[in-house]
Amino acid sequence: MNFRNFESQKNSMKNTQDYIQGNKDKFLKELVELLRIPSVSADPIYKDDVAHCADELAKHLKEIGLDAVEICPTAGHPIVYAEKIIDSALPTILVYGHYDVQPADPIELWTSPPFEPVIKETPIHPMGAIFARGACDDKGQMFMHVKAFEAMLASNELPCNVKFMIEGEEEVGSPNLAIYVKENKAKLAADIILVSDTGMLANDVPSITTGLRGLSYVEVEVVGPNRDLHSGLYGGCVANPINILTEMIASLHDENGRITIPGFYDTVQELSIEERSEMAKAPFSNEAYCKALNIEETHGEATYSTMERGSIRPTLDVNGIWGGYIGEGAKTVIASKAQAKISMRLVPHQTSEEITELFVKHFESIAPKSVRVKVHPHHGGEPVVTPTDSIAYKAASLSYETTFGKKPIPVRSGGSIPIIAMFEQELGLKTMMMGFGLDSDAIHSPNEHFGLFNYYRGIETIPYFFSNYTKLMLNENV
C-alpha cells in the first residue's frame, strides 16, 4: 500500500489537525501548569509534589476521555495508567513517558525560576521556547501525546487503541518500573511502544532515533588514613586519597582516548565503512558544535568523528568527584577519603553487568596498597538498536514527511533509556522513538527549554503515526 500521497494523508486527519490549530493556546497553557509542579523524583523534599503531579496528570487524562485511569502505587513514586480501547481487532499503541524531572540545581545559573515557566525567543527558536525544568525532558514531549490523543478523540478520528503508561521515576533509573511491567503484562499488551524522550537533528532536519547506548553507572571511594590529617605533618608520608583517585581515573584512558580497562572493547560492535558513510550524511558542523559549547576543539577517541564518538562508540566519564576541604579560605588537610561517580555508555553487544564487573576488577587492581578501594554499582541499562525496515519505522517516517515536508534521517543517539531494552525483554515489543527536542534544549542543565515549534509539530505529527501505523498493520494482516 502506498501512502506517499501526503495531501491524502493530511485530509485523512483533517479534523484532528483543525482541532490542534484551534487549541494551541489551550495546549500551551495546560503544559505551563504542568511545568509549575516541581516533580523532582531524586529529592525526598519533593515527594508530595511528585504525587501531586501524578494526581493532576490522572485528572487530566480522565477529562480528555481516557478510560481505566489509575494512579498505580509503587515502592517509590506512582505510575499513571490509562487506556482507550475502541476495537479489539485494531492495533494497540502503548505510549510511555515520564512526569518526573531532574533537580534544578544550580539554581543561580537559571535566567528565570525553573518552576515558573516563561516563553522567550532564541536564535534557534524564533517562535519562542518555553523555559522550565522538564519542558523538554520529558513533560513537554510526554504531553504532546496527551494532546494528540485529545485531538484525535475529540475529532472522532482515533484510528486504533491506545494505552498510556507514564512513570515518576525515570530520572532516578526507573527502579520500580520493571516490577510494574512484569506484574501487568496482560494490561500492557500492545503492538508497539511509542516514546518521545529523544530528539531530532534540527527543526529543518527531522530525524528518528534508531539506537541508544547502554549504561553502567558506578560510585568509587578511595580510603586512606583513619582521619583527616595535617598536610604539613603528614604530607609526603601518607598516601593522599584525592591524589590517588585522580591518578587512577586519569589512567582509565590512554593517549588516544581509548578506555584501558582490559576486555572493555571485546564485544563492541564495529560498524562497516558503508554504515559509517551513511551516518556521515547527516548534517553536522564541527565548528558550530564547538561554538555552541564555547570550546576550541572536540576531544575523544582517535580515528572517529565527533558524531561517531557520541553515538556508536563506548565512553567512560567522571560525573562528579569530591573529597577534602572545599569551603571558604584555606584548610591544609589530607582528606581521609575521596569519591567519584563514573558512568560508562555502552554500544551493541556490550552488557551493563559485564562492563560493571570488568570495571570493578580493574579499578581494584590498580589501587596501591597505601589505600583501600570500594566500588558501588548503581543502575545500568542495555544498548538498543531498532530496525529501519519495520512497519513502525515506515509509519513514523511517512508521518514526519507529512508534517516536515522531507524524509527524516535515522540516527543513533548517544543517550541511554534503559527501560527500552526492558520493554523488549518483558513485553516482547519494539519501541518507536519519535523525539522532537533539540540537543540545544539544555535538558538536565540550567535553562532547559522546549521550542513552541517543536511542541506543536510533535502534536501534529503523532496523529499521522497512529493513522499510518494502523493502515500498514491492517494491510499486512489482510
N, C-alpha and C positions, 0 to 999 in steps of 0.2 A: 504494500500500500504506500502510495507516495503522498506525503503531507507537505511538500515543498511549495504549495500554493499558499503563501503567507497571508494573502488577503482573505482567502477562505478560512484560514486558521483564526484570523482576527475576528471575522464575522461569527465564527462558532462560539466565541466567548464575548460577544459584543456587549451584552447586558452586564456581564461581570465587569468588563473594562469601563463601561459607563458609570457603574456604581463606584468603582475605585476613583475615577476622575472627580466624581461629585462629592466624595467624602475624604479628600486628602487632608483638609484642615482638622477634621474629627480624628482621623488616624494619627496625626501628629500630636494632637492634644492628649490622646489616650496614651501614647508612648511616653510623653513627658511625665504624666502622672505615675507611670510605672517606674520610670527612672528616678523619681524622687525618693523611692523607698530604698534605703541603704542595706540591701540584702547581701551583706558580706559574710560568706559562709565560713571563712577562716578564723574569724574573731568571735568568741563566745559573747562578747558585748552586744553583738548584733543579732543574737538568736531570735529575739522577738520580732525584729524587723524582717528576718528571713521568713518566719512563719506568717507574718502579715502579708508579705509579697505573695506567698503561696495562696493565701485566702483571697486576695484581690484578683489574682490570676484565675482561680477557680470560679469565682463570682462572674468574671468577665466571660469565660468560656460558656457558662450557662446562659448568659444574656444574649449571646450571639447565635445560640441554637444547638450547641453540642449536647449530647446525651451522656448519661452514666458518668457525670463529672465527679471525681473523687479526689480528696486530699489523702494520699496514702502515706501513713507514718513509716519511718524507718528508724534505725538506731541513731541516725543523725537528723538531717533536715528532710522534710517530706517531698514526695514526688506527686505532681499533679497529673492525673489521667483523665481523658475524656474521649468520646468517640461519636461518630455519626455513621451508622450502618444503614444505607439506603436500599441495598440489594445484595444478598449473599453471593449471587452469581457474578458480581462485579469485582474487579481488583480492589485490594485494600492497601492504602499507603499509610505507613506508620511514621509520623513526624516526631523527631526528637529535638529537644532544645534544653537550655537551662536558664533559670531565672536568678541564680546566684551570681555575684560579681567579685572581682578582685578587691582587696583593700585599696583605698585611695592614696595611701602614703607614697611619696612625701607630699603632704597637703600643700606645703608652701610653694610648690612648683606649679600648682594649678593656677591658671589665669582667671578662673571663675570657680565657685564652690562645686565640688564633684557631684553633689546630690541636689544641686539647684540648676537643672538643665537650661542652657541658653543656646540660641541659634546665632551663629557667626558665619560670615563669608570668609573663605580662604581661597588662595590661588587655585587649589585643586578642586574646591567646592564653591564655585561662584554662585550657585543656587542657595548656598548655605549648608551648614552642618550643625548637628545637634551635639553640643559638648556636655558630657556627663559620664560618670563611671557606669560601664555596662551599655553604653549607647550602641556600640558595635558588637561587643563580646559579653553577653550574647542576647541581651534583651531586645535590641533593635532588630536583629536578624531573626530571632525566635518569633517576635511579634509580627513580622512580615507574613508568616504562615497563618497566624491567627486572623489577620486582616484579609488575607487572600481567601481563607475559608469563609469568613463572613460575607465577602463579596459574592462568592460562588453560590452560597446557600440563599442569600437574600435575592439573588437574580434567578434562582431556580436553574442553575447551570452546574451544580456539583455533579461531576460525571462518575464518581466512584466512592467507595467507602474511605473514611479517614479515621485515624486514631492519633491522639496526642499523648506523648509521654514527656513531661517537662520536669527536670530534676533541679534540686537545690544544692548539689554538692560537686558540680563539675570542677569548680576552681580549687577543690581540695582533693582531687583524684577520684571522685565518684566511688567512695568506699562502700556504699550500700546499694548501688545501682545493680550490680551483678546479682546480688541476693534477690532483689525485687524481680529482675528479669527471669531468673531460674524458677522462682515461685509462681510466675504469672505467664508462662509460655502460651497457654491457650488464649488468654486475654489479649496478648500482644501479637497473635498470629496475623501475618500480613504477607504481601508480595514483595515489598521493597521498603526500605527505610530512607527517609528524606531528612537531610540535615543541612542547616545553614549556620555553620560555625567556622567557616573558612573564608577565603577572599577571592578576588579576581585581579588580573594584572593592572587594569586601568579602566576608567569609565568609558573609554572608547575602544578598549581591547578586552572584550569579555573572555572569560576563561572558566574552565571547570576543573576542580581539584580531583585528580585521579590517583593520588598516592599521598601517604602520610608517613612520617618517620615514627619509629617506636621510641621508647624512653626507659632509661634506667636512672633512678634518682637515689643518691646516697648522701649520708652525712658522715663526715670523718672527724675524729678527735685525736689529737696528739697530746699525750700527758707526760710531763717531765717531773720536776720536784714536787713534793707534797704540799707546797705552799708557794705563793709569790715571793720572789727573792730580791734583795737589793742588788741592782745591776753592777754597782761598784765592788761590792764584797764578793759576789759570786760570778760576775761576768768573765767569761773565758775559762771557767772551771766546770760549769754545769751546762748541759745542753739547753738551749733556748727553744721551747716548743714552737714558737712562731717562726723562728729561723728554719727549723727542721721542716715544718709543714710547708712553708713556701718553697723550699728546695725540693721536697717530694713532689709537690704539684708541678713545679717547673719541669721536672724530669718526665712528666707524662706525655710530653710532645717532643719530637726530635726537631732538627733544624729545618726539615721540610714540611713541618706541620702535621706529620703523621703521629698517631697515638702509639705509644711504646708498650702498651700492655700486651704481653705475649698471647697470641691466639685471637686478638681482638678482630682482625680482618679475615680470619679463616673462612667464615661463611658469608662474607659480604658479596652481594650480587653485583657483578660488574656489568655495566651496560655496554652494548656494542657501539662501534663507531657510528653506525647508522642511527641508533637510538639517540646518541648524544647530539648528532647533527640535527635531528628533528627537534630536540629540546632547544637547540641554539637558534631556531627560527623565531622563538618568542621574543618580542621586542624588549630590549634591555640596554640601558646606558650605564656603564660603569662610572662615568663622570657624574651623571645626575645622582646616582646611588651615593657616591661619596659626598657630593654637595649636600644632599638631604640629611646626611648624618654628621656633617662638618668634620670629615676625616680626610687625610691626604691621599690614602690609598687603602685598598682592601687587604685582608690578611687571611691566610688559611692554607690548606693542603696544596702543595705544589702540583702543577700539571692539570689542575682542574679550574674551571671558570668560577666566577662568583656565584652564578645561578646553580651550578652543579654542586658546589660546596654546601649550598643552602638547601639542597633537596635530595640528591642521590648519594651523598657521602655521609658517613657517620661522624659524629663530633664528640668532644668532651670539653665542658666548660665549667668554670667555677662560678656559682651563682651567688655566693656570699662567703666572706671569710672574716673571722674576728678572733680577738684574744688580747690580753694585756690592758693597758690603760688608754682610753680614748677620750677622756674628759678634758676640761679646760686646763691650760697650763701644762706643767711637766710633772711626771712621776717616774723616777728612774727605777724601773722594775723589770724583772724577768718573770713573765707570767708562768703559772704552773701548767697551763694548758692552752691550746689553740684549736679552733674548729673551722670547718668549712663545709659548704653544701656544694655538691657536684652533680651535674646532670650530663648524661650521655644520650645523644639522639642516635637512633638505630635505623638501619635500612633493611630491605627484604633479606630474609634467611637468618638474620641475627635475632636472638630472643632475649628478652629482658632478664630472664633467670640466668641464662648462660653468661651474659655480659656482666651482670652483677657479681656472679661467682668469680669470674676472671679478675674483675677489679679488686675485690676483697683480697684474693690470694696475692695479687701483685703488690697492692698497697701495703699489706702487712710485711711482704718480703723485702721491701726497700727501706723499711724503717730501721734506723740504727738502734743498737741495744741501749743507748742512753735515754730512750723514750719508749712509751707504750702507745700502741695504736688501737683505736676502736673504730669499726665501720658499722654504721646503722643503715640498712637499706630502707628506703621509703617506697613510694608507689612506682610502678612501672607499667609499660604498655607495649604492644607489639606493632611493628610496621604493617601498613596496609597498602595494597595496590588494587585498584578497581578496573575492570575491563572497559575498553572503549568501544567494544562491539556489541554491548548488551542493549536490550530494549530500553532500559532506564537511561543509559547514556544517550542513545539516539533521541529519546523523547526530550531529554534536557537540552541537547544540542539544538534541536528544532525550536525549542521554546526560547532560547537565547537569540537565535536567528530572527525570530518573530519580533522581539522587543528591541534588540540592539541593531538589527539590520545586517549582521555579519555573523559568521560561524565562530563559535568560541574555540579557544585553544586549550587542549588538555595539558595540565601542568601538575607536577608533583610538588607538594608543599613541604617545607622544612619542619613544620609543626607536628604535634602529636595529639591525637584524640584517641586515647587507649580504649574507650568504650566501643569504637568501631569494630575492632577485632573481636571484642567480647560479644557483640551482637551477632556476628557471623558464626561464632563458636556455639553460642547458646540457642539462637533462634534460626540459624541456618539461612540468614538473609544478608544480601549485599546492601550496601549503603550508597545512596546517591548524594554527593556533596555539592550543593548549589549555594556557594557563598557569594555575597555581594559587597563585602568590605574591601578596603584597600590596605596595603602594607603601611601606609602613612597615617592610618587612623589611630595610632598610638594606643592600641589595646595593651593592658597591663601597665601602662605608663600614665604619668600626669597628662591631663588634657586629652583624654580619649574622646573620640568623636566619630560620628557616622553621617555621611553626606545625605541630604534630603533626596538628591537624585538617586542614590543607591537604595535608600529605604523604599521609595516609591517604585523604582524599577524592579526591585525584588517582589513587591506585592503584585505588580503587573505580570511578571514572568511566571510565577508559581502556578497560577491557574492554567496556563498553557501546558505546563508539565503534567498536571492532572489529566488534562484532556488528551494530550499526545500519548501519555503512558497507557491510559485506558484503551484508546483506539488500537495501539500497537499490540497490547496484550490480548485484546479480544480478537484481533485479526490473526494472531499466531495460533490461538486456540480454536479457530474455526475448523 
